[in-house]
């Protein structure tokens, strides 16, 4: 796995967490980052699914998907 891309994705997730105030009341930063593990299948990263542990709004989840695409493309 590309460690640079992984770290970039985590940094982008941290930015999303800091911008989304209501998340601070629901989950920790480390917990938020752990909601989106990146799996590698056939040598390519697989986009993480919407977590079931916390109900993310559409805009927050779309921001996570954009961060994933930016980090791993």
Secondary structure as GFF3:
##gff-version 3
##sequence-region A 1 73
A	DSSP	alpha_helix	3	19	.	.	.	ID=ss1
A	DSSP	alpha_helix	23	26	.	.	.	ID=ss2
A	DSSP	alpha_helix	29	34	.	.	.	ID=ss3
A	DSSP	beta_strand	39	41	.	.	.	ID=ss4
A	DSSP	beta_strand	44	46	.	.	.	ID=ss5
A	DSSP	alpha_helix	58	72	.	.	.	ID=ss6
###
